Amino acid sequence: MLVAMRIVFMGSPEFALPSLRRLIDSEHEVVAVYTQPDRPVGRGRKLAPPPVKLLALEHQLDVRQPPSISDPAVVEEMRGLAPDIGVIAAYGQILRQRVLDVPPLGVLNVHASLLPRWRGAAPIPAAILAGDEETGATIMRVVRELDAGPMIDAVRVPVNAQDTTATLTPRIADAGADRLLDVLGRIVAGDVPAAEQARAEATFAPQIKKTDALIDWARDGADHIWRKVRAYNPWPVAYSYLDGQPLRILECIPLAHHPAADPGTIVSLGDGDTSAQPNAGFAVVAADGVVGVMTVQGAGGNAMAASAYLRGHADIMGKRMSSELTTEAERHKV
């Protein structure tokens, strides 16, 4: 019976860091870390390493960054490492069967949802956007079909009313990492029952596009906008257009009063709402109510309290925010 296993780890973003740390601190041996290639970021487009690479190098681990992990030559190199098992945590590449066949004990995935709900690339924003009261992490065996493998174990994590993707992700990552170590211990002991997923209950969370975060005030209700703002924080950040310029909304809350104004209109807050949300500077009419805006970021500017933004832009009261680049006035001029 195995006591410690040779593990190839595959992960890239910060979500993967707790799982890698647990493995580094365990009795198991991480024989190689596969992560995405360095990518250009920022206005200077300088190459930046994935967070997993930095942690792996800090611990003198063997780091590999193939453009495609399923390349036959890469697969042969992995086979030469003689791993017992593979572990994935948000790696960012689809594994072909030739990769899955390398470790004799297969490949495990730390997936950030309670499968079969929210298979796919963006399960945490999807859970917040849908208004789920809980989500979590599932430890599953990887198969060719996306996030469809047998489930070994799962851990539940509540979604709080103030949670954003930025605040919820590390809690799920930590919970999933702890459960991963527990599952590996059971694999060592030979106790690894797994349950097939109920296909009929599967939902999907595809890769997020920047335009997904655009607010349509005429169609989106106040609660949906509130969830959208939370789901797309820190990326791509919910936004709308004001005077032909994008205005990001980083924090908001649905309010009770219903002013008689068209969707998208910027209005004053009611007295009761002001006392309840002292940082909110203004409100915007939604399809079925109103949203109190608390934190914004103008084009080329820094994030700031909406009250501070309003002091510098007092003329916005009564204007309409739009889901299109041009304003109403600009459209009439065409």
JORADA-V718456 format. One record per run of one state. SS is the DSSP state (a for helix, b for strand, c for the rest). FROM is the first residue (numbers start at 1). TO is the last residue. If there is no record, write none. Layout:
ss->SS from->FROM to->TO
ss->SS from->FROM to->TO
This chain:
ss->c from->1 to->5
ss->b from->6 to->11
ss->c from->12 to->13
ss->a from->14 to->25
ss->c from->26 to->28
ss->b from->29 to->34
ss->c from->35 to->38
ss->b from->39 to->41
ss->c from->42 to->45
ss->b from->46 to->48
ss->c from->49 to->50
ss->a from->51 to->58
ss->c from->59 to->62
ss->b from->63 to->64
ss->c from->65 to->71
ss->a from->72 to->80
ss->c from->81 to->84
ss->b from->85 to->89
ss->c from->90 to->96
ss->a from->97 to->100
ss->c from->101 to->106
ss->b from->107 to->111
ss->c from->112 to->118
ss->b from->119 to->120
ss->c from->121 to->122
ss->a from->123 to->130
ss->c from->131 to->133
ss->b from->134 to->141
ss->c from->142 to->150
ss->b from->151 to->158
ss->c from->159 to->164
ss->a from->165 to->189
ss->c from->190 to->194
ss->b from->195 to->195
ss->c from->196 to->198
ss->a from->199 to->201
ss->c from->202 to->203
ss->b from->204 to->205
ss->c from->206 to->209
ss->a from->210 to->213
ss->b from->214 to->214
ss->c from->215 to->221
ss->a from->222 to->231
ss->c from->232 to->238
ss->b from->239 to->242
ss->c from->243 to->244
ss->b from->245 to->255
ss->c from->256 to->264
ss->b from->265 to->267
ss->c from->268 to->270
ss->a from->271 to->276
ss->c from->277 to->281
ss->b from->282 to->285
ss->c from->286 to->289
ss->b from->290 to->298
ss->c from->299 to->302
ss->b from->303 to->305
ss->a from->306 to->312
ss->c from->313 to->313
ss->a from->314 to->316
ss->c from->317 to->319
ss->b from->320 to->320
ss->c from->321 to->321
ss->b from->322 to->322
ss->c from->323 to->327
ss->a from->328 to->333
ss->c from->334 to->334
